[in-house]
Amino acid sequence: MKKISYYTKEGFDDIKKKLYNLKNKERKEISKQISEARDKGDLSENFEYHAAKDLQSLLEIKIFRLESLIFNSKVISKSDVNKSEISILTKVRIKNENTGNIFTYTIVSEEEANIKFGKISINSPIGTGLLGKKPGDIVTINAPGCILKFKIIEIEK
């Protein structure tokens, strides 16, 4: 069963740009490095050649991963999101029941997550723990090294 990943249009376009860069710029650069290293003679003891080939292998893995992400992706907009419960692209205000601190997060795909901008991954402990919850619910989340307790204050419309 394939795993579908959901992205905003911006997040999906960013993945496509990264893939384009890897295929059309970095691939050419590594090919050039391999060619230059090959011209230096005996390949059996040519460190530069082997290092460039290793980089080429890593690059192809990155390309395959991004191609798989794109193939298994669905672009959604905020208008597609059910605002009655927490799901992908939901912006939610929660209160830490232990400290009283209030946080606002948007639940996004793993690749779009950036805590600095209040975007948490749907696959993170907090993101997973909040899924399907509604305003007023109390959620207990097992995070690395601690147990967190949050109250869902609101799902922003």
Secondary structure as GFF3:
##gff-version 3
##sequence-region A 1 157
A	DSSP	beta_strand	5	7	.	.	.	ID=ss1
A	DSSP	alpha_helix	9	21	.	.	.	ID=ss2
A	DSSP	pi_helix	22	26	.	.	.	ID=ss3
A	DSSP	alpha_helix	27	38	.	.	.	ID=ss4
A	DSSP	three_ten_helix	43	45	.	.	.	ID=ss5
A	DSSP	alpha_helix	47	71	.	.	.	ID=ss6
A	DSSP	beta_strand	73	75	.	.	.	ID=ss7
A	DSSP	three_ten_helix	78	80	.	.	.	ID=ss8
A	DSSP	beta_strand	91	96	.	.	.	ID=ss9
A	DSSP	beta_strand	102	108	.	.	.	ID=ss10
A	DSSP	three_ten_helix	110	112	.	.	.	ID=ss11
A	DSSP	three_ten_helix	115	117	.	.	.	ID=ss12
A	DSSP	beta_strand	119	121	.	.	.	ID=ss13
A	DSSP	alpha_helix	125	130	.	.	.	ID=ss14
A	DSSP	beta_strand	138	143	.	.	.	ID=ss15
A	DSSP	beta_strand	146	155	.	.	.	ID=ss16
###
